[in-house]
């Protein structure tokens, strides 16, 4: 029987808000949402042997997220990010350097797991330090690599992004990130769709998704196009909305759900997370379906 296991790789950390801390890190957020959706998911990361690391272990166990592949670092501390939310609910991030997740080690058991999995998910931030070595090992054996382009200045450069895009089978941007990448590649186009086609051609990528905030998202899938115009909600903060969107999109693709349904559900999930505080509210498939049905009735 074919495995539908999804592997997420990268940072897990504490998002430090003005009123306290919440668990975060884009790859963890994707993992957590996939778990809530009932997916078979494993998470590869690294925490420090410190108080914040112990707090992460407790939190993951309470959420039912596997900690089997969560390494512990004897030297580097558990990651932290200071999050500043503006009046529109948009977030700015100040990311600590030299965190434990920068030093994830390649292990034979994780390489084997990635090679057997249906999908491997990673973001650009994990490539900033030694974890980049493990990432390259995973990309060599992955059947279906999904690159979540999370641009966090100053932790990326154009040549690195191009290299990782060329090694990936699916790309996910937000509209601002798409503009940055397209301009860096000297795209002659201004529209989202034309820039998607341009990047697909330049990187030989067959699946690209771009989120547009409250205006929804567009999915390019092997030459076919799918759109959602978004769901209007009161934004409490945008932290994790794109990650939960991606999790729902991946879940639909791996389960071979209809693509229009998949992007509709992904946008609904993103809206529900934006309507909540923090990156990881508990949202199930039933919650998404209820939200869409209620929205249609208005």
N, C-alpha and C positions, 0 to 999 in steps of 0.2 A: 504493500500500500504506500502511495506517494506521501511524503511528509509535507505538511503545510507550515512547518516551523519557520518563524521569522526571528532573525537575530538583530538586535540593536546594539550598537557599539559607540562608546563615547562618554561624555562627561555626566557625572551626577554630582550635585552640589546643593548648597543652601542658598536660595534667593533671600537676601536680607532686605525686607521692606521697612518702612518707617515704623510700623506697628508690630514687627516681629519677623520670624523666618518661616519660609515655606520651602518644601523640597522641590528641586528643579533640575535644570540641565536638559537641553532639547532632546537628546537620545533617550534619557530616562522618561521624559514626558510622553514621548511616542510609545515607549514600552508600557507605561502605565495605562495609557488609553487603549492600546491593543489588548492588554489583559482584561480591562473592563468590558471590551467588546467580545470577549470569549476566545480570542486568538491564542494559538500556541506560540508563546514568545519567550525568548531568553535575552538577558541583558549582560553585556561584558563591560566592566568598568573597574575603577579602583578608588578606594577611600583611604584616609589616614587612620592610623591606630591612635585615635584621639576621641575626645568627647563627642565631637560633631559626627565622626564616623560611627560611633556606637548609636547615636541618635538616628542615623540613616538606617542602620541594620534593624533597629526597632520599628521604624516607620515602614520599611519594606515588608517586614514580616506581618505587620498589622494590615497592610494592603493586599497581602497574598502574592507579592511579586518575588520571584525566585532570586535568591542571593548566591546561588551555586558558583557563578562566575564573577562575583564581586571580589576583586583582589584587595588585600590590605597592605598598605605601604608603611614601613617602619621609619621612614625619614620625612616624607613630604606630607603636608596636612590635607585634610579634607577640604574640598573646594568651596569657595564662597563667592557670591556675586552681589554687589550692592545695586538694588533696583530703584530707579526714580520714576514715578508715575506722574505724567503731566495731566492737565485739566481735561484732556480728551481721552484719557485712559491709555495713552501710548507709553511704552516703557523705554528707558535708557539704562544701559548696563555698565557697571564698572567691575571687570573680571579680575580676580586675583591671579597672579603669576605663580608658577611652580607649585601647582596643586597636585594631589595624588593622581588625579585622572590624567595628568600630563605624562604619566609614567606607566601606563598599562603595558604589561608584558605579553608577548606572544607565547601561547602554550599549545602543545600538540593537541590537547583535547578541544581547545576552542577553534583551532584551524580546521580540525575534522568536523566539528559541529557546523561551522560556516559552510564548508564544502557540501554538506548534506542538506542544508536548509533551502527553503524555497526563495527566501529573500534575505538580503543583508543591508541594513540601514545605517548610515553614518552622516555626520555633518562636517562642515569645514573647520570648525574650531578645534577638533581633535587632532588636526594636522600641525598644530603650532609647536609641538615639542616631541619628545621621544616616542609617544604613542603612535606617531606617524609610521614608525617601523612596523608595528603590529598591524596597522591599517593596511599597509602595502601587502603584507602577507595574506590578509583576509581577501583583499581585492583580487589576488591571483587565483583564488580557489572558488570565489563566489559565483553562483549560477546567475543571480539577478541582483545587481548592486544598485541601491537607491541613494542618491546623493542629495541631502537636504542642505541647500546653500544658505547658511546662516552667516551673513557677513557681520563680523564684529571687529571693527577697526581697533587696533592696528594688526590683528592676528590673521591676516591673509594677504596674498599678492596674486596678481593676475596669472602668472605662469603656473603657480600651484593650482589655482582653480581650474585652469584649462586642462592641466594634466589629470586632475581628478574627474572632471567631466568626461574626458576621453576614455576613462577607465570604468565609467558607470553606464548602466542600462536605463536609468530613469533619473530625471532631474526635477527638483522642486524649488521654485523661487517665490518670493513675493514680488509685487510689481516694481518696487524700488530696486531690488536686487537684480531683477531682469534688466532694467535700464543700465545699471552699473556694468554688468557683464557685457551687455550688447555694445555699449559705448567702448569698453575696453577692447572688444574684438573688431572695432571700427565698422559696426553695422550701419548701413545707409538708411535704415528704417526707423520710424518713430512709433508705429503701432505695436501693441502687444503681440498680436497674431503674427505679424511679419517678423518680429524679432525672435519669436519662438521658432518659426521656420528657419530663420537664419542660424540660430544656435543649434538646432537639430541637425542641419546640414554640416555645420562646421565641426561638431563633436560626434557625428554619426550616432546620435541618440534618438531612439524611436518613441520615447514617452517623456513628455514634459508637462508639468503642471505649474500654473502661476496663480497665486492667490491675490485678490484685489481688495482686501479689507472688507468693509461693509458692502462693497459692490460684487462680492462673490468670487468666482474663480473660473479659469478656463483650463481644460485638459486636452492636450494633443496626444493622440494614441495611434501610432502606426498610420499617420496620414488622416485620421478622422478627428473631428472636433466636437467637444462637449462643453456646454456652458451652464453656469448657474449665476443668477443675478444677485444673490445674497439674501439674507434674512435680517430684517431690522430689529435690533435689540438695544437695550440700554447698556453701553459698554462700561463695565466696572474696572477692568484692566485687561489689556491685550496679551498678557504673559501666558504663553502656552497655547494660545488659540491656533496658531499655525501648526504646532506640533500635533495637537489632537486632530486637526484637519488631516494632516498627513497620515496619521495612524488609521483613520477611518478610510481614507483613500486606499492605502496599502491593503487593508483588510478586505475591501471590496474586490481589488484586483486579484489577490491571492485566492479568494473564494469564488472568483469568476462570476461575480454579480454583474448585472447590466451596467454599462459604464455611465449612463445618465443617472441612474439611481445612485451609483457610487459617488459621483461628484455632488449630487444633491445632499446625500447623507453627510458627506465630509463637510460641506458648507454649514449644515445645520449643527454639526458637532462644534465647529469653530465658533459659531455664534453663541452656543450655550456656554462654552468656556469663557468667551469674552464677557458674557453676562454674569460671570462668577468672579470671586476674588481668588487670585493665585492660579498656578499653572495646572493643578491636578484635582479639580473637583471630580467626584465620582459620577460618571455619565454612562449609562448602558445603551444598548441598541434600542430597547423599549422606550427610553427617554427621548432618543432621537426621533423615533417614529411618532411618538405622541406630540412632540414639538412640531414636526412637519404637518401632521394632520390638523393640529390646532391652528397653525399658521394659514393653512389652506382655507380654513373655515372663516377667516376674518376678511 
